[in-house]
Amino acid sequence: MPIPSLRDQRVVILGGSSGIGFAVAECAAAEGARVVIGSSRQAKVDTAVAKLGQAASGHPVDVRDEAGLAAFFGAVGAFDHLVFTAGDWGAGVRPGPLASLDLAAAQAAPNVRFWGALAAVKHAQPHISQAGSITLTDGLLAHRPMKGSPLTPAFGGAIEHLVGGLAMDLAPVRVNTVCPGLIMTEVVQEYPPETVTRMTAGQPLPRAGDPAEAAQAYLYLMKAGFTTGQVIVVDGGRMLV
Protein backbone atom coordinates (compact mmCIF):
# COMPACT_ATOMS: atom_id res chain seq x y z
CA MET A 1 0.00 0.00 0.00
CA PRO A 2 1.45 3.44 -0.91
CA ILE A 3 2.45 5.84 1.85
CA PRO A 4 -0.46 8.28 2.46
CA SER A 5 0.15 11.70 0.97
CA LEU A 6 -1.73 14.96 0.45
CA ARG A 7 0.08 15.71 -2.80
CA ASP A 8 -2.30 17.08 -5.45
CA GLN A 9 -5.29 16.74 -3.12
CA ARG A 10 -7.61 19.70 -2.50
CA VAL A 11 -8.03 20.76 1.12
CA VAL A 12 -10.70 23.28 2.15
CA ILE A 13 -10.04 25.02 5.49
CA LEU A 14 -12.78 27.14 7.03
CA GLY A 15 -11.07 29.41 9.52
CA GLY A 16 -7.85 29.01 7.58
CA SER A 17 -6.70 32.63 7.57
CA SER A 18 -5.17 32.57 11.06
CA GLY A 19 -4.29 30.44 14.06
CA ILE A 20 -4.46 26.67 13.84
CA GLY A 21 -6.35 26.83 10.54
CA PHE A 22 -3.57 28.78 8.84
CA ALA A 23 -0.99 26.37 10.25
CA VAL A 24 -2.96 23.48 8.75
CA ALA A 25 -2.99 25.31 5.42
CA GLU A 26 0.79 25.86 5.55
CA CYS A 27 1.53 22.25 6.45
CA ALA A 28 -0.87 20.84 3.85
CA ALA A 29 0.58 23.08 1.15
CA ALA A 30 4.09 22.00 2.16
CA GLU A 31 3.02 18.41 1.46
CA GLY A 32 1.87 19.33 -2.03
CA ALA A 33 -1.84 19.89 -1.39
CA ARG A 34 -3.87 22.59 -3.10
CA VAL A 35 -5.42 24.65 -0.34
CA VAL A 36 -8.66 26.66 -0.36
CA ILE A 37 -9.08 29.16 2.48
CA GLY A 38 -12.46 30.28 3.78
CA SER A 39 -12.72 33.09 6.31
CA SER A 40 -15.22 35.79 7.18
CA ARG A 41 -13.19 38.77 5.94
CA GLN A 42 -11.84 39.25 2.43
CA ALA A 43 -8.74 41.08 3.67
CA LYS A 44 -7.74 38.18 5.91
CA VAL A 45 -8.32 35.70 3.07
CA ASP A 46 -6.16 37.77 0.73
CA THR A 47 -3.34 38.03 3.27
CA ALA A 48 -3.37 34.30 3.99
CA VAL A 49 -3.42 33.35 0.30
CA ALA A 50 -0.52 35.71 -0.41
CA LYS A 51 1.54 34.06 2.35
CA LEU A 52 0.72 30.56 1.13
CA GLY A 53 1.61 31.23 -2.49
CA GLN A 54 0.48 29.58 -5.70
CA ALA A 55 -0.81 26.43 -4.00
CA ALA A 56 -3.60 28.44 -2.34
CA SER A 57 -6.81 30.23 -3.18
CA GLY A 58 -9.61 31.58 -1.03
CA HIS A 59 -13.05 33.10 -0.72
CA PRO A 60 -14.79 35.01 2.07
CA VAL A 61 -17.61 33.15 3.78
CA ASP A 62 -19.63 33.59 6.97
CA VAL A 63 -20.34 30.12 8.36
CA ARG A 64 -23.46 31.46 10.07
CA ASP A 65 -24.96 32.14 6.63
CA GLU A 66 -26.18 28.85 5.20
CA ALA A 67 -26.89 30.27 1.76
CA GLY A 68 -23.40 31.76 1.72
CA LEU A 69 -21.89 28.39 2.62
CA ALA A 70 -23.82 26.70 -0.19
CA ALA A 71 -22.49 29.31 -2.63
CA PHE A 72 -18.95 28.93 -1.25
CA PHE A 73 -18.85 25.17 -1.81
CA GLY A 74 -20.52 25.55 -5.18
CA ALA A 75 -17.67 27.84 -6.20
CA VAL A 76 -15.01 25.50 -4.76
CA GLY A 77 -16.32 22.42 -6.58
CA ALA A 78 -14.87 18.95 -6.01
CA PHE A 79 -12.32 18.52 -3.22
CA ASP A 80 -10.84 15.89 -0.91
CA HIS A 81 -10.72 17.14 2.67
CA LEU A 82 -12.63 19.65 4.81
CA VAL A 83 -11.06 21.15 7.93
CA PHE A 84 -13.17 23.37 10.18
CA THR A 85 -11.32 25.60 12.67
CA ALA A 86 -13.55 28.67 12.42
CA GLY A 87 -14.56 30.93 15.22
CA ASP A 88 -15.13 30.75 18.91
CA TRP A 89 -18.06 30.32 21.22
CA GLY A 90 -18.92 34.02 21.09
CA ALA A 91 -19.81 36.49 23.81
CA GLY A 92 -22.82 34.54 25.08
CA VAL A 93 -20.76 32.25 27.36
CA ARG A 94 -19.07 34.36 29.98
CA PRO A 95 -17.77 32.97 33.27
CA GLY A 96 -20.09 33.53 36.17
CA PRO A 97 -22.76 31.95 38.33
CA LEU A 98 -25.54 30.08 36.60
CA ALA A 99 -28.13 32.34 38.21
CA SER A 100 -26.82 35.30 36.18
CA LEU A 101 -26.56 33.46 32.86
CA ASP A 102 -28.21 35.29 29.96
CA LEU A 103 -29.90 32.36 28.23
CA ALA A 104 -30.87 34.38 25.18
CA ALA A 105 -27.26 35.43 24.62
CA ALA A 106 -25.95 31.94 25.37
CA GLN A 107 -28.12 30.43 22.65
CA ALA A 108 -26.06 32.30 20.06
CA ALA A 109 -22.72 31.07 21.43
CA PRO A 110 -22.45 27.85 19.35
CA ASN A 111 -23.59 29.50 16.10
CA VAL A 112 -20.10 29.38 14.59
CA ARG A 113 -18.33 26.33 15.94
CA PHE A 114 -21.28 23.93 16.20
CA TRP A 115 -24.10 25.07 13.92
CA GLY A 116 -21.63 26.63 11.47
CA ALA A 117 -19.66 23.39 11.36
CA LEU A 118 -22.80 21.35 10.78
CA ALA A 119 -23.96 23.67 8.01
CA ALA A 120 -20.51 23.48 6.41
CA VAL A 121 -20.60 19.68 6.44
CA LYS A 122 -24.12 19.71 5.00
CA HIS A 123 -23.10 21.81 2.01
CA ALA A 124 -19.63 20.28 1.59
CA GLN A 125 -21.01 16.75 1.35
CA PRO A 126 -22.06 16.85 -2.31
CA HIS A 127 -18.57 18.01 -3.35
CA ILE A 128 -16.24 15.93 -1.17
CA SER A 129 -14.44 12.82 -2.36
CA GLN A 130 -15.79 9.52 -1.08
CA ALA A 131 -12.19 8.74 -0.11
CA GLY A 132 -11.90 12.06 1.70
CA SER A 133 -12.31 13.35 5.23
CA ILE A 134 -13.90 15.98 7.44
CA THR A 135 -12.09 17.24 10.54
CA LEU A 136 -13.83 19.48 13.06
CA THR A 137 -12.41 21.27 16.12
CA ASP A 138 -13.47 21.46 19.76
CA GLY A 139 -11.28 22.18 22.76
CA LEU A 140 -9.88 20.78 25.98
CA LEU A 141 -12.57 22.41 28.12
CA ALA A 142 -14.87 19.71 26.76
CA HIS A 143 -12.98 17.42 29.17
CA ARG A 144 -11.75 19.86 31.81
CA PRO A 145 -14.76 21.88 33.02
CA MET A 146 -14.12 25.12 34.88
CA LYS A 147 -16.28 26.53 37.64
CA GLY A 148 -18.54 29.26 36.28
CA SER A 149 -18.45 27.99 32.67
CA PRO A 150 -20.85 25.04 32.41
CA LEU A 151 -21.81 25.60 28.78
CA THR A 152 -18.34 25.53 27.25
CA PRO A 153 -17.73 21.83 27.98
CA ALA A 154 -21.30 21.09 26.89
CA PHE A 155 -20.76 22.68 23.48
CA GLY A 156 -17.36 21.04 23.03
CA GLY A 157 -18.79 17.67 24.00
CA ALA A 158 -21.59 18.18 21.50
CA ILE A 159 -19.03 18.39 18.69
CA GLU A 160 -17.32 15.21 19.85
CA HIS A 161 -20.61 13.33 19.83
CA LEU A 162 -21.55 14.89 16.49
CA VAL A 163 -18.49 13.41 14.78
CA GLY A 164 -19.52 9.91 15.76
CA GLY A 165 -22.96 10.39 14.27
CA LEU A 166 -21.56 12.00 11.12
CA ALA A 167 -18.96 9.27 10.73
CA MET A 168 -21.79 6.72 10.61
CA ASP A 169 -24.04 8.86 8.44
CA LEU A 170 -21.48 9.99 5.84
CA ALA A 171 -19.36 6.84 5.52
CA PRO A 172 -17.15 6.12 3.65
CA VAL A 173 -16.19 9.80 4.09
CA ARG A 174 -14.27 9.88 7.37
CA VAL A 175 -15.26 12.36 10.12
CA ASN A 176 -13.09 13.19 13.15
CA THR A 177 -12.28 16.08 15.46
CA VAL A 178 -9.16 17.59 17.00
CA CYS A 179 -9.29 18.70 20.62
CA PRO A 180 -6.50 21.24 21.22
CA GLY A 181 -5.24 22.42 24.57
CA LEU A 182 -3.67 25.86 24.90
CA ILE A 183 -2.14 26.72 21.52
CA MET A 184 -0.11 29.87 20.88
CA THR A 185 -2.43 31.42 18.31
CA GLU A 186 -2.64 35.15 17.71
CA VAL A 187 -5.27 35.42 20.46
CA VAL A 188 -3.18 33.54 23.03
CA GLN A 189 -0.10 35.61 22.12
CA GLU A 190 -1.96 38.58 23.60
CA TYR A 191 -2.22 36.89 27.01
CA PRO A 192 0.24 38.06 29.68
CA PRO A 193 3.14 35.57 29.85
CA GLU A 194 2.31 34.76 33.47
CA THR A 195 -1.20 33.71 32.41
CA VAL A 196 0.18 31.23 29.88
CA THR A 197 2.60 29.93 32.53
CA ARG A 198 -0.21 29.47 35.04
CA MET A 199 -2.48 27.75 32.51
CA THR A 200 0.19 25.22 31.50
CA ALA A 201 1.84 24.63 34.88
CA GLY A 202 1.92 20.99 35.89
CA GLN A 203 1.56 19.61 32.37
CA PRO A 204 4.10 16.99 31.34
CA LEU A 205 5.00 19.49 28.59
CA PRO A 206 4.66 22.77 30.56
CA ARG A 207 4.11 25.24 27.72
CA ALA A 208 1.57 26.27 25.14
CA GLY A 209 1.64 24.37 21.87
CA ASP A 210 2.69 25.83 18.55
CA PRO A 211 -0.03 26.01 15.87
CA ALA A 212 2.16 23.88 13.59
CA GLU A 213 2.23 21.17 16.26
CA ALA A 214 -1.56 21.16 16.47
CA ALA A 215 -1.75 21.15 12.67
CA GLN A 216 -0.06 17.74 12.56
CA ALA A 217 -3.15 16.17 14.12
CA TYR A 218 -5.30 17.48 11.26
CA LEU A 219 -2.82 16.20 8.68
CA TYR A 220 -2.82 12.79 10.33
CA LEU A 221 -6.63 12.63 10.20
CA MET A 222 -6.66 13.63 6.53
CA LYS A 223 -4.23 10.85 5.65
CA ALA A 224 -5.32 8.13 8.10
CA GLY A 225 -7.65 6.15 5.88
CA PHE A 226 -8.72 3.71 8.62
CA THR A 227 -9.57 6.37 11.25
CA THR A 228 -13.07 7.79 11.67
CA GLY A 229 -15.34 8.94 14.48
CA GLN A 230 -12.34 9.78 16.66
CA VAL A 231 -11.15 12.61 18.91
CA ILE A 232 -7.43 13.46 18.75
CA VAL A 233 -6.25 15.40 21.81
CA VAL A 234 -3.26 17.75 21.40
CA ASP A 235 -2.70 19.24 24.83
CA GLY A 236 0.86 18.80 26.11
CA GLY A 237 -0.45 16.13 28.47
CA ARG A 238 -2.94 18.39 30.27
CA MET A 239 -5.51 15.62 30.39
CA LEU A 240 -3.15 13.63 32.63
CA VAL A 241 -3.03 16.16 35.48
C-alpha positions as CSV (number, residue, x, y, z in Angstrom):
1,M,0.0,0.0,0.0
2,P,1.5,3.4,-0.9
3,I,2.4,5.8,1.9
4,P,-0.5,8.3,2.5
5,S,0.2,11.7,1.0
6,L,-1.7,15.0,0.5
7,R,0.1,15.7,-2.8
8,D,-2.3,17.1,-5.4
9,Q,-5.3,16.7,-3.1
10,R,-7.6,19.7,-2.5
11,V,-8.0,20.8,1.1
12,V,-10.7,23.3,2.2
13,I,-10.0,25.0,5.5
14,L,-12.8,27.1,7.0
15,G,-11.1,29.4,9.5
16,G,-7.9,29.0,7.6
17,S,-6.7,32.6,7.6
18,S,-5.2,32.6,11.1
19,G,-4.3,30.4,14.1
20,I,-4.5,26.7,13.8
21,G,-6.3,26.8,10.5
22,F,-3.6,28.8,8.8
23,A,-1.0,26.4,10.2
24,V,-3.0,23.5,8.7
25,A,-3.0,25.3,5.4
26,E,0.8,25.9,5.5
27,C,1.5,22.3,6.4
28,A,-0.9,20.8,3.9
29,A,0.6,23.1,1.1
30,A,4.1,22.0,2.2
31,E,3.0,18.4,1.5
32,G,1.9,19.3,-2.0
33,A,-1.8,19.9,-1.4
34,R,-3.9,22.6,-3.1
35,V,-5.4,24.7,-0.3
36,V,-8.7,26.7,-0.4
37,I,-9.1,29.2,2.5
38,G,-12.5,30.3,3.8
39,S,-12.7,33.1,6.3
40,S,-15.2,35.8,7.2
41,R,-13.2,38.8,5.9
42,Q,-11.8,39.3,2.4
43,A,-8.7,41.1,3.7
44,K,-7.7,38.2,5.9
45,V,-8.3,35.7,3.1
46,D,-6.2,37.8,0.7
47,T,-3.3,38.0,3.3
48,A,-3.4,34.3,4.0
49,V,-3.4,33.3,0.3
50,A,-0.5,35.7,-0.4
51,K,1.5,34.1,2.3
52,L,0.7,30.6,1.1
53,G,1.6,31.2,-2.5
54,Q,0.5,29.6,-5.7
55,A,-0.8,26.4,-4.0
56,A,-3.6,28.4,-2.3
57,S,-6.8,30.2,-3.2
58,G,-9.6,31.6,-1.0
59,H,-13.1,33.1,-0.7
60,P,-14.8,35.0,2.1
61,V,-17.6,33.1,3.8
62,D,-19.6,33.6,7.0
63,V,-20.3,30.1,8.4
64,R,-23.5,31.5,10.1
65,D,-25.0,32.1,6.6
66,E,-26.2,28.8,5.2
67,A,-26.9,30.3,1.8
68,G,-23.4,31.8,1.7
69,L,-21.9,28.4,2.6
70,A,-23.8,26.7,-0.2
71,A,-22.5,29.3,-2.6
72,F,-18.9,28.9,-1.3
73,F,-18.9,25.2,-1.8
74,G,-20.5,25.5,-5.2
75,A,-17.7,27.8,-6.2
76,V,-15.0,25.5,-4.8
77,G,-16.3,22.4,-6.6
78,A,-14.9,19.0,-6.0
79,F,-12.3,18.5,-3.2
80,D,-10.8,15.9,-0.9
81,H,-10.7,17.1,2.7
82,L,-12.6,19.7,4.8
83,V,-11.1,21.2,7.9
84,F,-13.2,23.4,10.2
85,T,-11.3,25.6,12.7
86,A,-13.6,28.7,12.4
87,G,-14.6,30.9,15.2
88,D,-15.1,30.7,18.9
89,W,-18.1,30.3,21.2
90,G,-18.9,34.0,21.1
91,A,-19.8,36.5,23.8
92,G,-22.8,34.5,25.1
93,V,-20.8,32.2,27.4
94,R,-19.1,34.4,30.0
95,P,-17.8,33.0,33.3
96,G,-20.1,33.5,36.2
97,P,-22.8,31.9,38.3
98,L,-25.5,30.1,36.6
99,A,-28.1,32.3,38.2
100,S,-26.8,35.3,36.2
101,L,-26.6,33.5,32.9
102,D,-28.2,35.3,30.0
103,L,-29.9,32.4,28.2
104,A,-30.9,34.4,25.2
105,A,-27.3,35.4,24.6
106,A,-26.0,31.9,25.4
107,Q,-28.1,30.4,22.6
108,A,-26.1,32.3,20.1
109,A,-22.7,31.1,21.4
110,P,-22.5,27.8,19.3
111,N,-23.6,29.5,16.1
112,V,-20.1,29.4,14.6
113,R,-18.3,26.3,15.9
114,F,-21.3,23.9,16.2
115,W,-24.1,25.1,13.9
116,G,-21.6,26.6,11.5
117,A,-19.7,23.4,11.4
118,L,-22.8,21.3,10.8
119,A,-24.0,23.7,8.0
120,A,-20.5,23.5,6.4
121,V,-20.6,19.7,6.4
122,K,-24.1,19.7,5.0
123,H,-23.1,21.8,2.0
124,A,-19.6,20.3,1.6
125,Q,-21.0,16.7,1.4
126,P,-22.1,16.8,-2.3
127,H,-18.6,18.0,-3.3
128,I,-16.2,15.9,-1.2
129,S,-14.4,12.8,-2.4
130,Q,-15.8,9.5,-1.1
131,A,-12.2,8.7,-0.1
132,G,-11.9,12.1,1.7
133,S,-12.3,13.3,5.2
134,I,-13.9,16.0,7.4
135,T,-12.1,17.2,10.5
136,L,-13.8,19.5,13.1
137,T,-12.4,21.3,16.1
138,D,-13.5,21.5,19.8
139,G,-11.3,22.2,22.8
140,L,-9.9,20.8,26.0
141,L,-12.6,22.4,28.1
142,A,-14.9,19.7,26.8
143,H,-13.0,17.4,29.2
144,R,-11.7,19.9,31.8
145,P,-14.8,21.9,33.0
146,M,-14.1,25.1,34.9
147,K,-16.3,26.5,37.6
148,G,-18.5,29.3,36.3
149,S,-18.4,28.0,32.7
150,P,-20.9,25.0,32.4
151,L,-21.8,25.6,28.8
152,T,-18.3,25.5,27.3
153,P,-17.7,21.8,28.0
154,A,-21.3,21.1,26.9
155,F,-20.8,22.7,23.5
156,G,-17.4,21.0,23.0
157,G,-18.8,17.7,24.0
158,A,-21.6,18.2,21.5
159,I,-19.0,18.4,18.7
160,E,-17.3,15.2,19.8
161,H,-20.6,13.3,19.8
162,L,-21.5,14.9,16.5
163,V,-18.5,13.4,14.8
164,G,-19.5,9.9,15.8
165,G,-23.0,10.4,14.3
166,L,-21.6,12.0,11.1
167,A,-19.0,9.3,10.7
168,M,-21.8,6.7,10.6
169,D,-24.0,8.9,8.4
170,L,-21.5,10.0,5.8
171,A,-19.4,6.8,5.5
172,P,-17.1,6.1,3.6
173,V,-16.2,9.8,4.1
174,R,-14.3,9.9,7.4
175,V,-15.3,12.4,10.1
176,N,-13.1,13.2,13.1
177,T,-12.3,16.1,15.5
178,V,-9.2,17.6,17.0
179,C,-9.3,18.7,20.6
180,P,-6.5,21.2,21.2
181,G,-5.2,22.4,24.6
182,L,-3.7,25.9,24.9
183,I,-2.1,26.7,21.5
184,M,-0.1,29.9,20.9
185,T,-2.4,31.4,18.3
186,E,-2.6,35.2,17.7
187,V,-5.3,35.4,20.5
188,V,-3.2,33.5,23.0
189,Q,-0.1,35.6,22.1
190,E,-2.0,38.6,23.6
191,Y,-2.2,36.9,27.0
192,P,0.2,38.1,29.7
193,P,3.1,35.6,29.9
194,E,2.3,34.8,33.5
195,T,-1.2,33.7,32.4
196,V,0.2,31.2,29.9
197,T,2.6,29.9,32.5
198,R,-0.2,29.5,35.0
199,M,-2.5,27.7,32.5
200,T,0.2,25.2,31.5
201,A,1.8,24.6,34.9
202,G,1.9,21.0,35.9
203,Q,1.6,19.6,32.4
204,P,4.1,17.0,31.3
205,L,5.0,19.5,28.6
206,P,4.7,22.8,30.6
207,R,4.1,25.2,27.7
208,A,1.6,26.3,25.1
209,G,1.6,24.4,21.9
210,D,2.7,25.8,18.6
211,P,0.0,26.0,15.9
212,A,2.2,23.9,13.6
213,E,2.2,21.2,16.3
214,A,-1.6,21.2,16.5
215,A,-1.8,21.1,12.7
216,Q,-0.1,17.7,12.6
217,A,-3.2,16.2,14.1
218,Y,-5.3,17.5,11.3
219,L,-2.8,16.2,8.7
220,Y,-2.8,12.8,10.3
221,L,-6.6,12.6,10.2
222,M,-6.7,13.6,6.5
223,K,-4.2,10.8,5.7
224,A,-5.3,8.1,8.1
225,G,-7.6,6.1,5.9
226,F,-8.7,3.7,8.6
227,T,-9.6,6.4,11.2
228,T,-13.1,7.8,11.7
229,G,-15.3,8.9,14.5
230,Q,-12.3,9.8,16.7
231,V,-11.1,12.6,18.9
232,I,-7.4,13.5,18.7
233,V,-6.2,15.4,21.8
234,V,-3.3,17.7,21.4
235,D,-2.7,19.2,24.8
236,G,0.9,18.8,26.1
237,G,-0.5,16.1,28.5
238,R,-2.9,18.4,30.3
239,M,-5.5,15.6,30.4
240,L,-3.1,13.6,32.6
241,V,-3.0,16.2,35.5
